């Protein structure tokens, strides 16, 4: 398995974010509050980076590996992060937990280019499906994920993030063909009629 995606942006390289990178990631979160304001109604709390790196999955959830990828510039400052989990809930289903590009770099097409590189890397390493959740009403995020080929498959209501209770749209994307029925047979929890679980 290839360790990390190759950065498609000149002067930017991909690095693994681990416990030693917590201060770097926390600074990035604090400097780019838009994601946290949209999702949890407040800026990143102290310890947000530690949680991003170390937070465990719910009991019984299967997965192969969690990848926390940072993209740094020549000054070793983070300009984007991607949190990706391989084989979450089923072999070949990769989950995008967090994808944030620095606000100052919005509008340049860099988010699309960076995510395309993550997608290609995932597919080259066995991903057949991508899945993610996006907060309903976060119009910018919804437009982005739709533009990347993701389709909504389920709605989960009453999800608590920070000071907000949100509705989350569960979305998926096939990377090797496949039908919605095939995806849902692999990940029954994403069935549209499932109760929150």
N, C-alpha and C positions, 0 to 999 in steps of 0.2 A: 504494500500500500504506500502510495506517495505521501510523505509526511504532511505537507502543506500545499495549498494552491500556489501557483506562481502568480505574482502580482503582474497585472497587465498595464500598470501605470508606471511611466518613467520616474525614477527617483524614489519609488515606493517599494518596500519589500515586506513580505509576510513573515510574521514571527509567531511563535507559540506563546500564549499568555498563561502563565502559571502563577503559583503563589508569590514568587519574587516580583511579578509584574503588577501586583495589586495596587501600589501607589500610582503607577502609570495609568492603569485602567480607571482608577477613581478620579484622577485629574481629568481624564477624557470625559467621563460621565458628568462631572461637575461643569465642565466647559461647554457641554452640549446637552442642555436640559430638555430640549423639545420632546424627545421620546418619553422621558419620565413624566413631564407635564401632561402629555396626551394619555399615557397609560395609567398613571397613578395619581395624577392631580397635584403633584409636588415635585420639586427637583430631586435628584438622586440623594438618598440618605447616606450618612457615613456608614461605611461597611457594604455599600452596594456592590463594589468590585469583588469583595470577598465572597459575597453571596453568589455573584455571577460565576465565579470560578469554582466554588466548592458546593453549591446547593445540590443535595441529592435528589434523585427521582423518587416518585412515590413507590412505596413497597409493591413489589410484583411486576414493575415495569422492566421489560428486558431491553437491553441495548448492548452494542459492542464497544463503542468508545465515544467520549465527548471531546469535541475539538473546539477550543477557544482560540480563534485566529485574530491577530492584530495586524494592521497595516500601518507601518511607520515610515515617516519621511526621513530625509538625510539628517535632520536634527534629532532623530529618535523620538519624535512626537507621534502619537497615534492620530491617524486621520480616519480610521474606520475599524470596526470589529465585526466578526461573524461568529456566532455560537451555533455549532452544528453537531448533531448527535447521529451516529450511524446505527442503522438497524434498530431504530426505536419501535418497540411493540411488534415488529415483524422484520424478517430479513429482507433487505432491499429498500426499506422505508427509512429515509433520512429526514430528520426534523431540523428545521431552522428555528432556533430558539430566540435569537436576537440578531438583528442586522442593523447597524447604525453607521452612518457616514457623517463626519463632522459638518455641522450646519454651514460653516463658511465655504464648504466645497459643494453645496447643493446647487443645482441648476447647470452643472457642467457635464452631465452625463456620466459622471464617475461611478455613481451608485449602480447604474445598469451594467457598466463594464466590470466592476468588481464582482457583482453578483453573478454575472455570466461566468466568470472564472471559477467561482465557488461551485456553481452548478456543473461545469465541465469536470472539475476535479472530483466531485461527488460521483458523477456518472462513471468516470474512469476507474473509480474505486469500488464499484458495485451498487451504487444507488440506482434503483429503478423507479422510485417515486420520491418526491419531496413533499413535506407537509409543514404547515405552520399555523399559527393563530394570529389574527390581527383584531385589534379593538374596533368594534363597530363605531362609526362616527369619526374615526381617524382617517379623514378623506385622503390625505396625502399618501398614507401607507396603503390604503385600499387601492388607490389608483396605481401605485407602484407595483403591487403584487399582481394585480390584474394585467398590467402591461408586461409582466414577466411570464404570463401564461398560467397563472394559478386560478383555480376555480373553487368557489365556495361549496362545501359539502355538508356542513353542519353549523348550527348556532348553539353556543353555550351561554346561558344567562346566569347572572348572579355571581360572576367571578370577581373576587376581591383583590385589588391591587392598590397598595398604599391606602390613601384615604377615599378611594373610589370603588364602587361596585359596577362592573362593566359587563357588557355583552361581547363575547369573543366569536369571531367568524373563523371557523376552521376551514383551511384551504389546502388543496393538494395539486400536484402537477406530475403527470407521467413523464418519465425520461426515456422510456423504451417501449412506447406504445402502451396498450392496455386500456381497459374500459373502467368507468366508475364502479361497476359491479365487481370487477377483479380487485380494485383497490379496497373496496369496502369489505370484501371477503377476508383480506389480510388484516384490516384494522377495523374490527366490528364497533369499537367505541366511537368511530366517526360516522356511524349510521345516522342519517338525518333525524330519525325518530327516537334516538336514544335519550334517556333522561340524563341530566348532568352527572357525570362520573369522571 
